[in-house]
Amino acid sequence: MERVRFGLDGDYVELNQLLKLVGLCGSGGIGKQIVASGEVSVDGVQELRKTAKIRAGQVVRVGDVEIRVDPA
């Protein structure tokens, strides 16, 4: 499993934007498609809300990639 750390600058980042910012997709629109496909989980629970607010301390998983969101 690939592990990625993301330093959050602010209160939250929208899920589709997080996928773009860590390089899992080229745009927020493609990020929305990935979320809609059901492949994304947040803290171990499937997440289908494309613009879910992801905050520091949460873990997002897409396939074999785990993204840990840390405070900046």
The first five atom37 places (N, CA, C, CB, O) and aatype in JSON, in Angstrom:
{
  "aatype": [12, 6, 1, 19, 1, 13, 7, 10, 3, 7, 3, 18, 19, 6, 10, 2, 5, 10, 10, 11, 10, 19, 7, 10, 4, 7, 15, 7, 7, 9, 7, 11, 5, 9, 19, 0, 15, 7, 6, 19, 15, 19, 3, 7, 19, 5, 6, 10, 1, 11, 16, 0, 11, 9, 1, 0, 7, 5, 19, 19, 1, 19, 7, 3, 19, 6, 9, 1, 19, 3, 14, 0],
  "atom_mask": [
    [1, 1, 1, 1, 1],
    [1, 1, 1, 1, 1],
    [1, 1, 1, 1, 1],
    [1, 1, 1, 1, 1],
    [1, 1, 1, 1, 1],
    [1, 1, 1, 1, 1],
    [1, 1, 1, 0, 1],
    [1, 1, 1, 1, 1],
    [1, 1, 1, 1, 1],
    [1, 1, 1, 0, 1],
    [1, 1, 1, 1, 1],
    [1, 1, 1, 1, 1],
    [1, 1, 1, 1, 1],
    [1, 1, 1, 1, 1],
    [1, 1, 1, 1, 1],
    [1, 1, 1, 1, 1],
    [1, 1, 1, 1, 1],
    [1, 1, 1, 1, 1],
    [1, 1, 1, 1, 1],
    [1, 1, 1, 1, 1],
    [1, 1, 1, 1, 1],
    [1, 1, 1, 1, 1],
    [1, 1, 1, 0, 1],
    [1, 1, 1, 1, 1],
    [1, 1, 1, 1, 1],
    [1, 1, 1, 0, 1],
    [1, 1, 1, 1, 1],
    [1, 1, 1, 0, 1],
    [1, 1, 1, 0, 1],
    [1, 1, 1, 1, 1],
    [1, 1, 1, 0, 1],
    [1, 1, 1, 1, 1],
    [1, 1, 1, 1, 1],
    [1, 1, 1, 1, 1],
    [1, 1, 1, 1, 1],
    [1, 1, 1, 1, 1],
    [1, 1, 1, 1, 1],
    [1, 1, 1, 0, 1],
    [1, 1, 1, 1, 1],
    [1, 1, 1, 1, 1],
    [1, 1, 1, 1, 1],
    [1, 1, 1, 1, 1],
    [1, 1, 1, 1, 1],
    [1, 1, 1, 0, 1],
    [1, 1, 1, 1, 1],
    [1, 1, 1, 1, 1],
    [1, 1, 1, 1, 1],
    [1, 1, 1, 1, 1],
    [1, 1, 1, 1, 1],
    [1, 1, 1, 1, 1],
    [1, 1, 1, 1, 1],
    [1, 1, 1, 1, 1],
    [1, 1, 1, 1, 1],
    [1, 1, 1, 1, 1],
    [1, 1, 1, 1, 1],
    [1, 1, 1, 1, 1],
    [1, 1, 1, 0, 1],
    [1, 1, 1, 1, 1],
    [1, 1, 1, 1, 1],
    [1, 1, 1, 1, 1],
    [1, 1, 1, 1, 1],
    [1, 1, 1, 1, 1],
    [1, 1, 1, 0, 1],
    [1, 1, 1, 1, 1],
    [1, 1, 1, 1, 1],
    [1, 1, 1, 1, 1],
    [1, 1, 1, 1, 1],
    [1, 1, 1, 1, 1],
    [1, 1, 1, 1, 1],
    [1, 1, 1, 1, 1],
    [1, 1, 1, 1, 1],
    [1, 1, 1, 1, 1]
  ],
  "atom_positions": [
    [[0.84, -1.19, 0.0], [0.0, 0.0, 0.0], [0.88, 1.24, 0.0], [-0.96, 0.0, 1.22], [1.84, 1.35, 0.77]],
    [[0.54, 2.16, -0.87], [1.25, 3.44, -0.91], [0.65, 4.38, 0.13], [1.19, 4.08, -2.35], [-0.57, 4.51, 0.23]],
    [[1.52, 5.04, 0.89], [1.04, 5.99, 1.9], [1.5, 7.39, 1.53], [1.56, 5.61, 3.32], [2.66, 7.62, 1.2]],
    [[0.55, 8.33, 1.57], [0.81, 9.72, 1.21], [0.4, 10.59, 2.4], [0.04, 10.13, -0.09], [-0.63, 10.35, 3.02]],
    [[1.22, 11.59, 2.7], [0.86, 12.56, 3.74], [0.51, 13.87, 3.06], [2.02, 12.76, 4.78], [1.19, 14.31, 2.13]],
    [[-0.57, 14.5, 3.54], [-1.01, 15.78, 2.99], [-1.09, 16.78, 4.13], [-2.39, 15.65, 2.27], [-1.81, 16.56, 5.11]],
    [[-0.36, 17.88, 4.02], [-0.4, 18.94, 5.03], [-1.55, 19.89, 4.74], [0.0, 0.0, 0.0], [-1.54, 20.6, 3.73]],
    [[-2.52, 19.9, 5.62], [-3.73, 20.71, 5.43], [-3.48, 22.14, 5.9], [-4.92, 20.09, 6.19], [-3.14, 22.37, 7.06]],
    [[-3.66, 23.08, 5.0], [-3.53, 24.5, 5.31], [-4.93, 25.09, 5.35], [-2.61, 25.25, 4.26], [-5.47, 25.48, 4.31]],
    [[-5.52, 25.16, 6.51], [-6.89, 25.63, 6.66], [-7.69, 24.64, 7.48], [0.0, 0.0, 0.0], [-7.13, 23.69, 8.04]],
    [[-9.01, 24.86, 7.55], [-9.87, 24.0, 8.37], [-10.17, 22.67, 7.7], [-11.17, 24.71, 8.66], [-10.26, 21.64, 8.38]],
    [[-10.32, 22.67, 6.37], [-10.69, 21.45, 5.65], [-10.32, 21.59, 4.18], [-12.2, 21.16, 5.81], [-10.01, 22.68, 3.69]],
    [[-10.37, 20.46, 3.48], [-10.24, 20.43, 2.02], [-11.36, 19.53, 1.51], [-8.8, 19.91, 1.57], [-11.67, 18.51, 2.13]],
    [[-11.96, 19.9, 0.4], [-13.01, 19.07, -0.18], [-12.38, 17.8, -0.75], [-13.79, 19.84, -1.29], [-11.28, 17.83, -1.3]],
    [[-13.08, 16.69, -0.6], [-12.55, 15.38, -0.97], [-12.06, 15.34, -2.41], [-13.6, 14.32, -0.76], [-10.95, 14.89, -2.67]],
    [[-12.87, 15.81, -3.36], [-12.46, 15.76, -4.76], [-11.2, 16.59, -5.01], [-13.6, 16.26, -5.67], [-10.37, 16.23, -5.84]],
    [[-11.05, 17.7, -4.3], [-9.86, 18.54, -4.44], [-8.64, 17.87, -3.82], [-10.09, 19.91, -3.79], [-7.53, 18.0, -4.34]],
    [[-8.83, 17.16, -2.71], [-7.73, 16.43, -2.09], [-7.14, 15.42, -3.06], [-8.2, 15.73, -0.8], [-5.92, 15.3, -3.18]],
    [[-8.0, 14.69, -3.75], [-7.52, 13.69, -4.71], [-6.69, 14.35, -5.8], [-8.71, 12.93, -5.33], [-5.7, 13.79, -6.26]],
    [[-7.09, 15.55, -6.21], [-6.34, 16.28, -7.22], [-5.0, 16.77, -6.64], [-7.16, 17.48, -7.74], [-3.96, 16.64, -7.29]],
    [[-5.04, 17.32, -5.44], [-3.84, 17.9, -4.84], [-2.74, 16.88, -4.55], [-4.21, 18.62, -3.58], [-1.56, 17.22, -4.58]],
    [[-3.12, 15.65, -4.26], [-2.1, 14.61, -4.0], [-1.69, 13.89, -5.29], [-2.63, 13.59, -2.98], [-0.84, 13.0, -5.25]],
    [[-2.28, 14.27, -6.42], [-1.86, 13.72, -7.7], [-2.55, 12.44, -8.14], [0.0, 0.0, 0.0], [-2.06, 11.76, -9.05]],
    [[-3.67, 12.09, -7.5], [-4.38, 10.88, -7.91], [-5.24, 11.1, -9.15], [-5.27, 10.38, -6.76], [-5.67, 10.14, -9.79]],
    [[-5.47, 12.36, -9.5], [-6.23, 12.67, -10.71], [-5.81, 14.06, -11.19], [-7.78, 12.61, -10.45], [-5.17, 14.81, -10.45]],
    [[-6.16, 14.39, -12.41], [-5.73, 15.64, -13.0], [-6.61, 16.83, -12.74], [0.0, 0.0, 0.0], [-6.2, 17.97, -12.96]],
    [[-7.84, 16.58, -12.27], [-8.76, 17.7, -12.04], [-9.77, 17.34, -10.95], [-9.49, 18.08, -13.34], [-9.95, 16.17, -10.61]],
    [[-10.42, 18.37, -10.42], [-11.46, 18.14, -9.42], [-12.63, 17.38, -10.0], [0.0, 0.0, 0.0], [-13.29, 16.62, -9.29]],
    [[-12.9, 17.58, -11.29], [-14.0, 16.86, -11.94], [-13.74, 15.37, -12.0], [0.0, 0.0, 0.0], [-14.64, 14.56, -11.77]],
    [[-12.51, 15.0, -12.3], [-12.17, 13.58, -12.31], [-12.2, 13.04, -10.88], [-10.77, 13.34, -12.96], [-12.57, 11.89, -10.65]],
    [[-11.8, 13.88, -9.92], [-11.89, 13.5, -8.51], [-13.32, 13.17, -8.13], [0.0, 0.0, 0.0], [-13.56, 12.22, -7.4]],
    [[-14.26, 13.97, -8.62], [-15.68, 13.71, -8.34], [-16.11, 12.37, -8.91], [-16.55, 14.84, -8.91], [-16.89, 11.65, -8.29]],
    [[-15.62, 12.04, -10.1], [-15.96, 10.76, -10.72], [-15.42, 9.59, -9.9], [-15.42, 10.69, -12.15], [-16.09, 8.57, -9.74]],
    [[-14.2, 9.75, -9.38], [-13.61, 8.69, -8.56], [-14.44, 8.47, -7.31], [-12.14, 9.03, -8.18], [-14.71, 7.33, -6.93]],
    [[-14.85, 9.57, -6.66], [-15.67, 9.46, -5.44], [-17.01, 8.8, -5.78], [-15.9, 10.86, -4.79], [-17.47, 7.92, -5.06]],
    [[-17.63, 9.22, -6.89], [-18.94, 8.68, -7.28], [-18.86, 7.18, -7.59], [-19.48, 9.44, -8.49], [-19.86, 6.48, -7.49]],
    [[-17.69, 6.7, -7.97], [-17.53, 5.28, -8.32], [-17.59, 4.37, -7.1], [-16.22, 5.07, -9.04], [-17.73, 3.15, -7.23]],
    [[-17.49, 4.96, -5.89], [-17.56, 4.16, -4.67], [-16.21, 3.63, -4.21], [0.0, 0.0, 0.0], [-16.16, 2.82, -3.29]],
    [[-15.12, 4.07, -4.84], [-13.79, 3.56, -4.53], [-13.12, 4.25, -3.35], [-12.91, 3.69, -5.73], [-12.03, 3.86, -2.95]],
    [[-13.76, 5.28, -2.78], [-13.11, 6.11, -1.76], [-13.71, 5.84, -0.39], [-13.23, 7.6, -2.11], [-14.93, 5.74, -0.24]],
    [[-12.84, 5.71, 0.61], [-13.32, 5.62, 1.99], [-12.6, 6.66, 2.84], [-13.09, 4.19, 2.57], [-11.45, 7.01, 2.58]],
    [[-13.32, 7.14, 3.84], [-12.77, 8.1, 4.8], [-12.9, 7.48, 6.18], [-13.5, 9.5, 4.72], [-14.0, 7.14, 6.62]],
    [[-11.78, 7.32, 6.85], [-11.75, 6.68, 8.17], [-12.44, 5.31, 8.14], [-12.42, 7.59, 9.21], [-13.14, 4.94, 9.08]],
    [[-12.23, 4.57, 7.04], [-12.74, 3.22, 6.94], [-14.19, 3.08, 6.49], [0.0, 0.0, 0.0], [-14.71, 1.97, 6.43]],
    [[-14.85, 4.2, 6.18], [-16.26, 4.17, 5.77], [-16.36, 4.73, 4.35], [-17.17, 4.99, 6.76], [-15.81, 5.79, 4.05]],
    [[-17.08, 4.01, 3.48], [-17.24, 4.47, 2.1], [-17.81, 5.88, 2.1], [-18.17, 3.51, 1.3], [-18.75, 6.19, 2.83]],
    [[-17.22, 6.75, 1.25], [-17.68, 8.14, 1.15], [-18.11, 8.41, -0.29], [-16.55, 9.14, 1.59], [-17.33, 8.25, -1.22]],
    [[-19.37, 8.82, -0.45], [-19.9, 9.12, -1.77], [-20.16, 10.61, -1.98], [-21.19, 8.36, -1.99], [-20.51, 11.03, -3.09]],
    [[-19.97, 11.42, -0.94], [-20.15, 12.87, -1.09], [-18.87, 13.45, -1.71], [-20.45, 13.56, 0.31], [-17.8, 13.43, -1.11]],
    [[-19.01, 13.95, -2.92], [-17.85, 14.41, -3.68], [-17.11, 15.56, -3.01], [-18.27, 14.82, -5.06], [-15.89, 15.66, -3.13]],
    [[-17.84, 16.42, -2.33], [-17.21, 17.59, -1.7], [-17.22, 17.47, -0.17], [-17.93, 18.88, -2.12], [-17.28, 18.48, 0.53]],
    [[-17.16, 16.25, 0.33], [-17.09, 16.03, 1.78], [-15.9, 16.81, 2.35], [-16.97, 14.51, 2.13], [-14.84, 16.86, 1.73]],
    [[-16.08, 17.4, 3.5], [-15.01, 18.17, 4.13], [-14.06, 17.22, 4.86], [-15.6, 19.23, 5.13], [-14.46, 16.52, 5.79]],
    [[-12.83, 17.21, 4.42], [-11.8, 16.37, 5.02], [-10.94, 17.25, 5.92], [-10.93, 15.65, 3.93], [-10.4, 18.27, 5.48]],
    [[-10.82, 16.84, 7.16], [-10.1, 17.65, 8.16], [-8.84, 16.91, 8.63], [-11.02, 17.96, 9.37], [-8.68, 15.71, 8.41]],
    [[-7.96, 17.66, 9.28], [-6.72, 17.09, 9.81], [-7.05, 15.91, 10.73], [-5.89, 18.16, 10.56], [-7.99, 15.97, 11.52]],
    [[-6.26, 14.85, 10.62], [-6.46, 13.66, 11.43], [-7.23, 12.56, 10.72], [0.0, 0.0, 0.0], [-7.27, 11.43, 11.2]],
    [[-7.85, 12.87, 9.59], [-8.62, 11.86, 8.87], [-7.72, 11.1, 7.89], [-9.79, 12.51, 8.12], [-6.68, 11.59, 7.46]],
    [[-8.16, 9.9, 7.55], [-7.44, 9.04, 6.6], [-8.37, 8.71, 5.45], [-6.92, 7.72, 7.3], [-9.48, 8.19, 5.64]],
    [[-7.91, 9.01, 4.25], [-8.67, 8.74, 3.03], [-7.98, 7.6, 2.3], [-8.78, 10.02, 2.12], [-6.75, 7.59, 2.16]],
    [[-8.76, 6.64, 1.83], [-8.19, 5.51, 1.09], [-8.86, 5.41, -0.27], [-8.36, 4.17, 1.89], [-10.09, 5.45, -0.38]],
    [[-8.02, 5.29, -1.31], [-8.5, 5.11, -2.68], [-7.7, 3.94, -3.24], [-8.33, 6.42, -3.56], [-6.5, 4.07, -3.49]],
    [[-8.35, 2.81, -3.45], [-7.65, 1.63, -3.94], [-6.54, 1.24, -2.98], [0.0, 0.0, 0.0], [-6.79, 0.97, -1.8]],
    [[-5.31, 1.22, -3.48], [-4.18, 0.85, -2.62], [-3.39, 2.07, -2.15], [-3.26, -0.11, -3.37], [-2.23, 1.94, -1.74]],
    [[-4.0, 3.25, -2.19], [-3.35, 4.48, -1.73], [-4.06, 4.99, -0.47], [-3.38, 5.57, -2.85], [-5.28, 5.13, -0.45]],
    [[-3.27, 5.25, 0.56], [-3.79, 5.8, 1.81], [-3.25, 7.2, 1.99], [-3.41, 4.9, 3.02], [-2.04, 7.42, 1.95]],
    [[-4.16, 8.17, 2.18], [-3.78, 9.57, 2.36], [-4.06, 9.96, 3.81], [-4.54, 10.5, 1.37], [-5.2, 9.93, 4.26]],
    [[-3.0, 10.34, 4.52], [-3.15, 10.83, 5.89], [-3.12, 12.35, 5.85], [-2.02, 10.27, 6.84], [-2.18, 12.94, 5.34]],
    [[-4.17, 12.97, 6.4], [-4.28, 14.42, 6.39], [-3.76, 14.95, 7.71], [-5.76, 14.88, 6.14], [-4.33, 14.66, 8.77]],
    [[-2.68, 15.71, 7.65], [-2.05, 16.27, 8.84], [-2.21, 17.79, 8.84], [-0.56, 15.88, 8.9], [-2.39, 18.39, 7.78]],
    [[-2.15, 18.41, 10.03], [-2.15, 19.88, 10.04], [-0.86, 20.39, 9.41], [-2.3, 20.42, 11.5], [0.2, 19.78, 9.56]],
    [[-0.97, 21.5, 8.72], [0.22, 22.07, 8.04], [1.2, 22.63, 9.04], [-0.19, 23.18, 7.05], [2.25, 23.15, 8.65]]
  ]
}
